């Protein structure tokens, strides 16, 4: 180690499961005169790329055994990683242990293996890496002298540093070591959760007895919900396309905590409408306007008309790319915090860049989110609640008509639309809909009947008629007064879960008013 803290790199050990970037790294290290030691498949890949490599067995004087289970668990490997220059020099000379200055390791794909339902228990066990974590921990512990890299994304920066300085600084090695320990912690946590679910859990348990979270900080924010609260965004693994957490900010200032919460609600709501252009406008984590249209501009106009007052300063999501025409129209019509869409064309971005306070968030195409993204985590004092994500799988065949009057085809389409919107409205949730457009939304009330009143009031304030509309309720109606109010507002068909002790009373009220009503058998509380 020099006075500047730079450790010169003379020997590297490369042993990776993920071969991404391995050949380029090997060529760069060889060009710098760094001796490369490697194992099994990594050594073969390097040789095929024309990189001279020394097998680890040559270093240890001991062959790989037990089908590769034992290859790096040897004093000449771990001594080379753990040896302290100036302290252990004599013992290293005595046992012919040469220092290893650079360690590049990533681990067996345990998570990918067990994600396959067809994987046997024995196959899963074979993907538990032993030598890799041991080496990462050894090199990480000795980061004063050893550079440890476990992520292929770090290869280009490493190569640039080695070319420029001939080695790495202490601060660089400390950062790499922290990432290595985070990597092994996440890996061991996955294995512990998987094994504990089989060793300690009862058959059919949905959740393991232990749950390890290893989240990576993606962004520090100016503040949280309020200016006196600090906040940050953490990711579970890599960025996932089709999600707010994985989206790319193309224009505007950084997303805030509240922006992300609202944008997530808007995006998740609009994603269901893949066959028809749709727009969702959200304010304070509640949809205030949702609509289908012949195109995105038409859908936006319909959504905006539902509640123009609340739309001011809101978050707008579309399920189609935003073009310049739509962007210009929105900017001329209202102040908006965030626009969320799969993509933006150049004309849209040119318009948005003139408004630095408006954020353009491109999500990419929707795709299924793996792992914890299919589950929701919420902290409470002293603990964390975990639940499956609420997914809308309702189909026409699931509906049970409980009234004398049967909804017609147009009403059924609106009922399913209203039902999906209600999923994203804070409970108690009431949604009035007609022609694929929300007319009034009642959100977050302690009494359901008040939500019914607010939805009608919102529609009236916006100058919208609720005559012959449909209504969705996220949970059952406890009393008939909800139906009486809805009927007076012009509601002609209702969708709700059912399950109240007074279901028959509510059904009679619907029949008295000549309303159609269907039960879903499923509720969608959102707190």
C-alpha positions as CSV (number, residue, x, y, z in Angstrom):
1,X,0.0,0.0,0.0
2,X,1.3,3.4,-1.0
3,X,0.9,6.6,1.0
4,X,-2.0,7.6,-1.2
5,X,-3.9,4.4,-0.2
6,X,-3.6,3.0,-3.7
7,X,-3.1,-0.8,-3.7
8,X,-1.4,-2.0,-6.9
9,X,-3.2,-4.8,-8.5
10,X,-0.9,-7.7,-9.7
11,X,-3.1,-10.8,-9.3
12,X,-6.9,-11.3,-9.8
13,X,-9.1,-14.3,-9.0
14,X,-12.2,-14.4,-11.2
15,X,-15.0,-16.9,-10.4
16,X,-18.5,-15.9,-11.6
17,X,-21.8,-17.5,-12.2
18,X,-23.1,-14.5,-14.3
19,X,-20.6,-14.3,-17.2
20,X,-21.9,-10.9,-18.3
21,X,-18.9,-8.7,-19.2
22,X,-16.4,-11.4,-18.1
23,X,-14.5,-11.6,-21.4
24,X,-14.1,-7.8,-21.6
25,X,-12.9,-7.6,-18.0
26,X,-10.4,-10.5,-18.6
27,X,-9.0,-8.8,-21.7
28,X,-8.6,-5.5,-19.9
29,X,-6.9,-7.1,-16.9
30,X,-4.5,-9.1,-19.1
31,X,-3.6,-6.0,-21.1
32,X,-2.6,-4.3,-17.8
33,X,-0.3,-7.2,-17.0
34,X,-2.4,-8.6,-14.2
35,X,-2.2,-12.3,-13.6
36,X,-5.6,-14.0,-13.8
37,X,-6.6,-17.1,-11.8
38,X,-10.0,-18.6,-12.4
39,X,-12.2,-21.6,-11.8
40,X,-14.2,-24.1,-13.9
41,X,-16.7,-22.4,-16.3
42,X,-15.2,-18.9,-15.8
43,X,-11.7,-20.2,-16.8
44,X,-13.2,-21.8,-19.9
45,X,-15.1,-18.6,-20.9
46,X,-11.9,-16.6,-20.5
47,X,-9.9,-19.0,-22.6
48,X,-12.5,-19.0,-25.3
49,X,-12.2,-15.2,-25.3
50,X,-8.4,-15.5,-25.8
51,X,-7.5,-14.5,-22.3
52,X,-4.6,-16.4,-20.7
53,X,-5.7,-17.8,-17.4
54,X,-4.3,-20.0,-14.6
55,X,-6.6,-22.6,-13.1
56,X,-7.2,-22.3,-9.4
57,X,-6.0,-25.9,-9.0
58,X,-2.5,-24.8,-10.2
59,X,-2.5,-22.2,-7.4
60,X,-3.6,-24.5,-4.7
61,X,-1.9,-27.7,-5.9
62,X,-5.2,-29.4,-5.3
63,X,-7.8,-30.4,-8.0
64,X,-11.5,-29.5,-7.9
65,X,-13.4,-32.3,-6.2
66,X,-17.0,-33.4,-5.5
67,X,-18.3,-32.2,-8.8
68,X,-16.9,-28.7,-8.1
69,X,-18.3,-28.4,-4.6
70,X,-14.8,-28.0,-3.3
71,X,-12.4,-25.9,-5.4
72,X,-11.6,-22.5,-3.7
73,X,-11.9,-23.6,-0.1
74,X,-8.2,-23.8,0.4
75,X,-5.6,-21.9,2.5
76,X,-3.7,-20.7,-0.6
77,X,-6.9,-19.0,-1.8
78,X,-8.1,-17.7,1.6
79,X,-4.6,-16.9,2.8
80,X,-4.1,-14.9,-0.4
81,X,-7.3,-13.0,0.3
82,X,-6.9,-12.6,4.1
83,X,-3.1,-12.1,4.3
84,X,-2.1,-8.8,6.0
85,X,0.9,-7.2,4.3
86,X,3.5,-6.5,6.9
87,X,1.9,-8.8,9.4
88,X,1.5,-12.2,7.7
89,X,4.4,-12.0,5.2
90,X,6.5,-14.6,7.0
91,X,3.7,-17.2,7.2
92,X,2.8,-16.5,3.6
93,X,6.4,-17.1,2.5
94,X,6.6,-20.3,4.6
95,X,3.5,-21.7,2.9
96,X,4.0,-20.3,-0.6
97,X,0.9,-18.2,-0.4
98,X,0.7,-15.4,-3.0
99,X,-1.5,-12.3,-2.4
100,X,-4.7,-11.9,-4.3
101,X,-5.3,-8.2,-4.9
102,X,-8.5,-8.4,-6.9
103,X,-11.5,-10.7,-6.4
104,X,-14.4,-10.8,-8.8
105,X,-17.1,-13.2,-7.7
106,X,-20.9,-13.5,-8.1
107,X,-22.9,-16.3,-6.8
108,X,-25.0,-19.3,-8.0
109,X,-28.4,-18.3,-9.3
110,X,-30.4,-19.6,-6.3
111,X,-33.3,-17.2,-6.6
112,X,-33.8,-17.9,-10.4
113,X,-33.6,-21.6,-9.7
114,X,-36.2,-21.8,-6.9
115,X,-38.5,-19.5,-8.9
116,X,-39.1,-22.3,-11.3
117,X,-41.9,-24.5,-9.9
118,X,-40.4,-27.5,-11.6
119,X,-37.1,-27.3,-9.6
120,X,-36.6,-30.2,-7.3
121,X,-35.5,-29.8,-3.7
122,X,-32.1,-31.5,-4.6
123,X,-31.6,-29.1,-7.5
124,X,-32.3,-26.1,-5.3
125,X,-29.8,-27.3,-2.7
126,X,-27.0,-27.6,-5.4
127,X,-27.5,-23.9,-6.1
128,X,-26.4,-22.9,-2.6
129,X,-23.0,-21.4,-3.2
130,X,-20.4,-22.0,-0.5
131,X,-17.0,-21.0,-1.9
132,X,-18.3,-17.8,-3.4
133,X,-19.7,-16.2,-0.3
134,X,-16.7,-17.4,1.7
135,X,-14.3,-15.6,-0.7
136,X,-16.4,-12.5,-0.8
137,X,-16.4,-12.3,2.9
138,X,-12.7,-13.0,3.2
139,X,-11.8,-10.3,0.6
140,X,-14.4,-7.9,2.0
141,X,-12.9,-8.3,5.5
142,X,-9.5,-7.5,4.1
143,X,-10.6,-4.6,2.0
144,X,-7.7,-2.6,3.3
145,X,-5.6,-4.6,0.8
146,X,-8.1,-6.4,-1.5
147,X,-10.6,-5.1,-4.0
148,X,-13.8,-7.2,-4.1
149,X,-16.3,-6.8,-7.0
150,X,-19.6,-8.8,-7.2
151,X,-21.6,-6.8,-9.8
152,X,-20.8,-6.8,-13.5
153,X,-22.1,-3.2,-13.7
154,X,-19.0,-2.2,-11.7
155,X,-16.6,-3.7,-14.3
156,X,-16.2,-0.6,-16.5
157,X,-15.5,1.7,-13.6
158,X,-13.0,-0.8,-12.2
159,X,-11.2,-1.1,-15.5
160,X,-11.0,2.7,-15.9
161,X,-9.6,3.0,-12.4
162,X,-7.0,0.3,-12.9
163,X,-5.9,1.9,-16.2
164,X,-5.6,5.3,-14.7
165,X,-4.1,4.5,-11.2
166,X,-2.8,0.9,-11.5
167,X,-4.9,0.0,-8.4
168,X,-7.8,1.1,-6.2
169,X,-8.1,3.6,-3.4
170,X,-9.1,2.6,0.1
171,X,-12.5,4.4,-0.3
172,X,-13.2,2.5,-3.5
173,X,-12.3,-0.8,-1.8
174,X,-14.5,0.0,1.2
175,X,-17.5,0.8,-1.1
176,X,-16.9,-2.5,-3.0
177,X,-16.7,-4.4,0.3
178,X,-20.0,-3.0,1.6
179,X,-21.6,-4.1,-1.7
180,X,-20.1,-7.6,-1.3
181,X,-21.4,-8.0,2.2
182,X,-24.9,-6.7,1.1
183,X,-24.7,-9.3,-1.7
184,X,-24.0,-12.2,0.5
185,X,-26.5,-11.0,3.1
186,X,-29.2,-10.9,0.5
187,X,-28.2,-14.3,-0.8
188,X,-28.1,-15.9,2.6
189,X,-31.5,-14.3,3.4
190,X,-33.1,-15.8,0.4
191,X,-31.8,-19.3,1.3
192,X,-32.8,-18.9,4.9
193,X,-36.3,-17.9,3.9
194,X,-36.7,-20.7,1.4
195,X,-35.4,-23.4,3.8
196,X,-37.3,-22.1,6.9
197,X,-40.5,-22.2,4.9
198,X,-39.9,-25.9,4.4
199,X,-38.3,-26.7,7.8
200,X,-40.6,-24.7,10.1
201,X,-43.7,-23.7,8.2
202,X,-46.9,-25.7,8.1
203,X,-47.9,-27.1,4.8
204,X,-49.8,-24.5,2.8
205,X,-48.2,-21.5,4.6
206,X,-48.2,-18.6,2.3
207,X,-45.3,-16.8,4.1
208,X,-42.0,-18.1,5.5
209,X,-41.4,-18.0,9.3
210,X,-38.6,-15.5,8.5
211,X,-38.5,-12.7,5.9
212,X,-35.2,-11.1,5.0
213,X,-35.2,-7.8,3.1
214,X,-32.2,-6.5,1.3
215,X,-33.1,-3.3,-0.4
216,X,-30.8,-1.0,-2.4
217,X,-31.1,2.7,-2.0
218,X,-32.0,4.2,-5.4
219,X,-32.7,7.8,-4.5
220,X,-32.5,10.2,-1.5
221,X,-35.3,12.7,-1.5
222,X,-35.5,16.3,-0.4
223,X,-38.1,15.2,2.2
224,X,-40.9,12.8,2.8
225,X,-44.7,13.5,3.1
226,X,-43.8,16.8,4.9
227,X,-40.7,19.0,4.8
228,X,-39.6,17.9,8.3
229,X,-39.5,14.2,7.3
230,X,-36.4,12.7,5.6
231,X,-37.1,10.1,2.9
232,X,-35.5,7.8,0.4
233,X,-36.5,5.2,-2.3
234,X,-35.2,1.7,-2.0
235,X,-35.5,-1.1,-4.6
236,X,-35.9,-4.8,-4.2
237,X,-33.3,-6.0,-6.8
238,X,-33.1,-4.2,-10.1
239,X,-35.5,-1.8,-11.7
240,X,-38.6,-3.4,-13.1
241,X,-40.2,-2.0,-16.3
242,X,-43.8,-0.9,-16.1
243,X,-43.5,0.3,-12.5
244,X,-43.0,3.7,-11.0
245,X,-40.0,2.6,-9.0
246,X,-38.3,1.4,-12.2
247,X,-39.4,4.3,-14.4
248,X,-37.0,6.8,-16.0
249,X,-37.4,10.5,-15.4
250,X,-37.1,12.2,-18.9
251,X,-37.9,15.7,-17.9
252,X,-38.5,17.9,-14.9
253,X,-37.1,18.0,-11.4
254,X,-36.6,14.9,-9.2
255,X,-39.7,12.9,-8.1
256,X,-40.7,13.6,-4.5
257,X,-42.0,11.1,-2.0
258,X,-45.6,12.2,-2.5
259,X,-45.1,12.2,-6.3
260,X,-44.1,8.6,-6.2
261,X,-47.0,7.5,-4.1
262,X,-49.5,9.3,-6.3
263,X,-47.8,8.2,-9.5
264,X,-47.9,4.6,-8.3
265,X,-51.7,4.7,-7.8
266,X,-52.2,6.3,-11.2
267,X,-50.0,3.9,-13.0
268,X,-51.3,0.7,-11.3
269,X,-54.9,1.8,-12.0
270,X,-54.4,2.6,-15.7
271,X,-52.4,-0.6,-16.4
272,X,-55.6,-2.6,-16.4
273,X,-57.0,-0.9,-19.5
274,X,-54.7,-2.3,-22.1
275,X,-57.2,-2.8,-25.0
276,X,-58.5,0.8,-25.0
277,X,-56.7,4.2,-24.5
278,X,-57.2,5.3,-20.9
279,X,-56.3,8.1,-18.6
280,X,-56.1,8.3,-14.8
281,X,-55.8,11.5,-12.9
282,X,-54.8,11.1,-9.2
283,X,-54.7,13.7,-6.4
284,X,-53.5,12.8,-2.9
285,X,-53.3,9.0,-3.7
286,X,-57.0,8.9,-4.9
287,X,-58.2,8.9,-8.5
288,X,-60.2,12.0,-9.2
289,X,-60.9,11.2,-12.8
290,X,-60.6,8.0,-14.9
291,X,-61.8,7.5,-18.4
292,X,-61.5,5.4,-21.6
293,X,-61.5,7.2,-25.0
294,X,-61.0,6.8,-28.7
295,X,-57.5,8.0,-28.2
296,X,-55.4,9.3,-25.3
297,X,-56.5,12.9,-25.8
298,X,-60.1,12.0,-25.7
299,X,-59.5,9.8,-22.6
300,X,-57.8,12.8,-20.9
301,X,-60.6,15.2,-21.6
302,X,-63.1,12.8,-20.2
303,X,-61.1,12.1,-17.1
304,X,-60.4,15.8,-16.5
305,X,-64.1,16.7,-16.8
306,X,-64.9,14.4,-13.8
307,X,-63.2,16.8,-11.3
308,X,-61.4,19.7,-12.9
309,X,-60.8,21.3,-9.4
310,X,-59.0,18.3,-8.0
311,X,-57.1,17.6,-11.2
312,X,-55.1,20.9,-10.6
313,X,-51.7,19.9,-9.5
314,X,-52.4,16.2,-9.9
315,X,-50.6,13.2,-11.5
316,X,-51.8,12.0,-14.9
317,X,-51.1,8.5,-16.2
318,X,-51.9,7.1,-19.6
319,X,-51.6,3.6,-21.0
320,X,-50.3,4.9,-24.4
321,X,-47.2,6.9,-25.2
322,X,-47.7,10.6,-24.8
323,X,-47.2,12.7,-28.0
324,X,-46.7,16.4,-28.5
325,X,-50.4,17.1,-29.1
326,X,-51.5,15.6,-25.8
327,X,-48.6,17.1,-23.9
328,X,-49.3,20.6,-25.2
329,X,-53.0,20.2,-24.5
330,X,-52.5,19.1,-20.9
331,X,-50.0,22.0,-20.3
332,X,-52.5,24.5,-21.7
333,X,-55.4,23.1,-19.7
334,X,-54.0,22.6,-16.2
335,X,-51.0,22.6,-13.9
336,X,-49.7,19.0,-13.5
337,X,-47.0,17.6,-11.2
338,X,-46.2,14.4,-13.1
339,X,-47.1,12.7,-16.4
340,X,-46.7,9.0,-16.4
341,X,-46.7,6.9,-19.6
342,X,-45.0,4.0,-21.2
343,X,-43.0,6.5,-23.4
344,X,-42.9,10.1,-24.7
345,X,-42.2,11.2,-28.2
346,X,-39.7,14.0,-28.9
347,X,-42.4,16.6,-29.5
348,X,-43.9,15.9,-26.0
349,X,-40.5,16.1,-24.4
350,X,-39.7,19.4,-26.1
351,X,-42.9,20.8,-24.7
352,X,-42.4,19.4,-21.3
353,X,-38.8,20.7,-21.0
354,X,-40.2,24.2,-21.2
355,X,-42.0,23.5,-17.9
356,X,-39.2,22.4,-15.5
357,X,-41.7,21.8,-12.7
358,X,-43.5,19.1,-14.7
359,X,-42.0,15.7,-14.5
360,X,-42.1,13.2,-17.4
361,X,-41.9,9.6,-16.1
362,X,-41.4,6.9,-18.7
363,X,-42.2,3.4,-17.4
364,X,-41.5,1.3,-20.4
365,X,-43.9,-1.5,-21.4
366,X,-45.8,-3.2,-18.6
367,X,-44.5,-6.6,-17.4
368,X,-45.1,-8.9,-14.5
369,X,-43.2,-7.9,-11.4
370,X,-41.4,-10.8,-9.6
371,X,-40.9,-11.5,-5.9
372,X,-41.8,-8.9,-3.4
373,X,-43.2,-6.7,-6.1
374,X,-46.2,-9.1,-6.0
375,X,-46.5,-8.4,-2.3
376,X,-47.0,-5.2,-0.3
377,X,-45.1,-4.2,2.8
378,X,-46.3,-1.6,5.3
379,X,-44.5,-0.6,8.4
380,X,-46.4,-0.2,11.7
381,X,-44.8,0.8,15.1
382,X,-42.7,-2.2,16.0
383,X,-43.3,-4.3,12.9
384,X,-44.0,-4.8,9.2
385,X,-47.2,-6.0,7.7
386,X,-46.9,-8.1,4.5
387,X,-49.8,-9.0,2.2
388,X,-50.4,-10.2,-1.4
389,X,-51.0,-7.4,-3.8
390,X,-54.7,-6.8,-4.6
391,X,-55.2,-8.0,-8.2
392,X,-58.4,-7.5,-10.2
393,X,-59.3,-10.8,-11.8
394,X,-63.0,-10.2,-12.0
395,X,-64.8,-11.4,-15.1
396,X,-68.4,-11.2,-16.3
397,X,-68.9,-14.9,-15.4
398,X,-68.0,-14.1,-11.8
399,X,-70.9,-11.7,-11.3
400,X,-74.1,-12.8,-9.5
401,X,-77.2,-10.9,-10.4
402,X,-79.3,-10.5,-7.2
403,X,-82.1,-8.2,-8.4
404,X,-85.1,-8.6,-10.5
405,X,-83.6,-6.3,-13.1
406,X,-80.6,-7.6,-15.1
407,X,-77.9,-5.1,-16.2
408,X,-77.6,-4.7,-20.0
409,X,-74.4,-5.1,-21.9
410,X,-73.4,-1.4,-21.7
411,X,-74.1,-1.3,-18.0
412,X,-72.0,-4.5,-17.5
413,X,-69.0,-2.8,-19.2
414,X,-69.4,0.2,-17.0
415,X,-69.8,-1.8,-13.9
416,X,-66.6,-3.7,-14.5
417,X,-64.8,-0.4,-15.3
418,X,-66.2,1.2,-12.1
419,X,-65.2,-1.8,-10.1
420,X,-61.6,-1.6,-11.2
421,X,-61.4,2.1,-10.4
422,X,-62.8,1.5,-6.9
423,X,-59.8,-0.7,-6.2
424,X,-57.6,2.4,-6.2
425,X,-59.9,4.7,-4.2
426,X,-59.3,4.9,-0.5
427,X,-62.0,3.2,1.5
428,X,-64.9,3.8,1.9
429,X,-64.9,4.0,-1.9
430,X,-67.9,4.9,-4.1
431,X,-67.5,5.4,-7.9
432,X,-70.2,6.7,-10.3
433,X,-69.6,5.8,-14.0
434,X,-71.2,6.2,-17.4
435,X,-69.8,5.4,-20.9
436,X,-66.4,4.4,-19.5
437,X,-65.9,7.6,-17.6
438,X,-66.1,8.4,-13.9
439,X,-68.6,11.0,-13.0
440,X,-68.1,11.3,-9.3
441,X,-65.8,9.6,-6.8
442,X,-66.4,9.5,-3.0
443,X,-63.2,8.5,-1.2
444,X,-61.8,7.9,2.3
445,X,-64.9,8.5,4.4
446,X,-65.6,6.9,7.7
447,X,-69.2,6.3,6.6
448,X,-70.1,4.7,3.3
449,X,-73.3,6.7,2.9
450,X,-71.2,9.9,3.1
451,X,-69.0,8.6,0.2
452,X,-72.3,8.0,-1.8
453,X,-73.2,11.7,-1.1
454,X,-69.8,13.0,-2.0
455,X,-69.7,11.1,-5.3
456,X,-73.0,12.7,-6.3
457,X,-71.8,16.1,-5.1
458,X,-68.6,15.9,-7.1
459,X,-70.5,15.1,-10.2
460,X,-72.9,18.0,-9.6
461,X,-70.0,20.4,-9.0
462,X,-68.4,19.4,-12.3
463,X,-71.7,19.9,-14.1
464,X,-72.1,16.2,-14.9
465,X,-75.4,14.4,-15.0
466,X,-75.5,11.1,-13.1
467,X,-78.8,10.1,-14.6
468,X,-78.8,6.4,-15.7
469,X,-75.2,5.9,-14.5
470,X,-73.8,2.9,-12.6
471,X,-72.1,2.8,-9.2
472,X,-69.4,0.7,-7.6
473,X,-68.7,0.2,-3.9
474,X,-65.5,-1.4,-2.7
475,X,-67.3,-3.2,0.1
476,X,-70.8,-4.2,1.0
477,X,-73.6,-1.8,1.9
478,X,-74.5,-2.1,5.6
479,X,-77.9,-0.3,5.1
480,X,-80.4,0.4,2.4
481,X,-79.9,4.2,2.8
482,X,-76.9,4.0,0.4
483,X,-79.2,2.6,-2.3
484,X,-81.9,5.2,-1.6
485,X,-79.4,8.0,-2.1
486,X,-77.9,6.4,-5.2
487,X,-81.4,6.0,-6.8
488,X,-82.1,9.7,-6.1
489,X,-78.9,10.5,-8.0
490,X,-80.0,8.5,-11.0
491,X,-78.0,5.3,-10.5
492,X,-79.5,2.4,-12.5
493,X,-77.0,-0.4,-11.8
494,X,-74.7,-1.3,-8.9
495,X,-71.8,-3.5,-8.4
496,X,-70.7,-4.5,-4.8
497,X,-69.2,-7.5,-3.0
498,X,-72.3,-8.5,-1.0
499,X,-72.0,-10.3,2.3
500,X,-73.8,-7.9,4.6
501,X,-76.2,-9.1,7.2
502,X,-78.7,-6.8,5.5
503,X,-78.1,-7.9,2.0
504,X,-81.8,-8.8,1.5
505,X,-82.8,-5.3,2.7
506,X,-80.4,-3.7,0.3
507,X,-81.6,-6.0,-2.6
508,X,-85.2,-5.1,-1.8
509,X,-84.3,-1.4,-2.0
510,X,-82.7,-1.9,-5.4
511,X,-85.8,-3.7,-6.6
512,X,-88.0,-1.0,-5.3
513,X,-86.0,1.6,-7.3
514,X,-85.9,-0.6,-10.4
515,X,-82.1,-0.9,-10.2
516,X,-80.0,-3.8,-11.3
517,X,-77.4,-5.0,-8.8
518,X,-74.6,-7.6,-9.1
519,X,-72.5,-9.2,-6.3
520,X,-68.8,-9.9,-6.9
521,X,-68.1,-11.9,-3.7
522,X,-64.8,-10.0,-3.3
523,X,-64.1,-6.7,-1.7
524,X,-61.3,-4.2,-2.4
525,X,-60.5,-2.2,0.8
526,X,-57.7,0.2,0.3
527,X,-56.2,1.9,3.4
